Amino acid sequence: MSKVIYITDPLCGWCWAGAPLVDATYQACKQTDVPFELLHRALFTGEMTRWMSNSFSDYVMQADQRISDLSGQTFSAAYRENLLYNSSLIFDSWPTALAMAAVTKLAPGRELDYLQALQQLRFEEGKVISDSSVMVDAATRIGIAAIDFHRALTYDQTLTTTARQTQKRAIELQHRVMSQGVPCLLLERDDQLTRLPHESFFADPRGFHDLLMSQLS
């Protein structure tokens, strides 16, 4: 039995770089009937949260340029104008971890769709995806009723436990393959776990799809 596991964080620019590659991975899984699981790493939480200081914004800007150069993924003017060098913002992905837990509860199997909606809102539309109204907007884009999502996100106390368990599992899996950052793609087969080396395929999602098809078929 095989499974592909994708460990990600919607604030991560490198996960945006890998978005076409991950979509190709998901399509390969569908074509081969291999389960695909998404885990929100909640990487930018606790000690990893940051103020959008000038120095941190400089670091992000440089990383974004490298991402564009390697992958062809672009960052909109709205993203740069609204989210970079905005000292009122905190770089914290925990709210979206709770939102992803709500998606798992309300629409299991739609986690990748929700991630893609958040990424579009952040990197293309320049929205603050940790804002509750934006997270609700992302949910409506994948067919979840706004009122249902709002209620879950606001009142369902089990989401915290689910998000913590997901984060813990993601960390444990990455430790097994000696990986720390995101994006991280893993192949689980017959109790063996291996990391899929995606880094050289940022600009070639079709090539990665074909490679996966040969491994999954």
Secondary structure as GFF3:
##gff-version 3
##sequence-region A 1 217
A	DSSP	beta_strand	2	8	.	.	.	ID=ss1
A	DSSP	alpha_helix	13	17	.	.	.	ID=ss2
A	DSSP	alpha_helix	19	32	.	.	.	ID=ss3
A	DSSP	beta_strand	36	40	.	.	.	ID=ss4
A	DSSP	three_ten_helix	46	48	.	.	.	ID=ss5
A	DSSP	beta_strand	50	51	.	.	.	ID=ss6
A	DSSP	alpha_helix	54	71	.	.	.	ID=ss7
A	DSSP	alpha_helix	77	83	.	.	.	ID=ss8
A	DSSP	beta_strand	90	91	.	.	.	ID=ss9
A	DSSP	alpha_helix	94	106	.	.	.	ID=ss10
A	DSSP	alpha_helix	111	119	.	.	.	ID=ss11
A	DSSP	pi_helix	120	124	.	.	.	ID=ss12
A	DSSP	alpha_helix	132	141	.	.	.	ID=ss13
A	DSSP	alpha_helix	146	155	.	.	.	ID=ss14
A	DSSP	alpha_helix	158	176	.	.	.	ID=ss15
A	DSSP	beta_strand	184	189	.	.	.	ID=ss16
A	DSSP	beta_strand	192	195	.	.	.	ID=ss17
A	DSSP	three_ten_helix	199	201	.	.	.	ID=ss18
A	DSSP	alpha_helix	205	216	.	.	.	ID=ss19
###
